[in-house]
């Protein structure tokens, strides 16, 4: 909500957003990266564990392919479950961090001032 008599149009809001974000996109990307690196790490660990599980020595190729498919299927399912549970924990912090980032850039001029009685 805007604290003024004049409602901002979509074009005005986009223009204002571009002005605010000029020179700050790298900081926003670093914020995104610090939270999402956890998903990348868990995915990488899951793939490495699935790869180490294979033990490709002294096995026929057909057995190795079947074992690889099963190992990677299990790894993908476990990675998805762990990433989902991690997102339940991280997403509120990520959204609050991004909101604080935007608020530090724009200040409180776009917040509606409410009078508490």
WOLINDA-V225481 format. One record per pair of residues at least 12 apart in sequence whose ideal C-beta (glycine too) atoms are under 7 Angstrom apart, sorted by the first residue. I is the first residue (numbers start at 1). J is the second residue. Records with the same first field share a line. If there is no record, write none. Layout:
I->J, J
This chain:
1->112
2->110
3->109, 111, 112, 113
20->105, 106
24->105
28->101
31->97, 98, 101
35->90, 94
38->86, 90
39->83, 86
42->79, 82, 83, 86
43->79
46->75, 78, 79
47->75
49->75
50->71, 72, 75
53->71
54->67, 68, 71
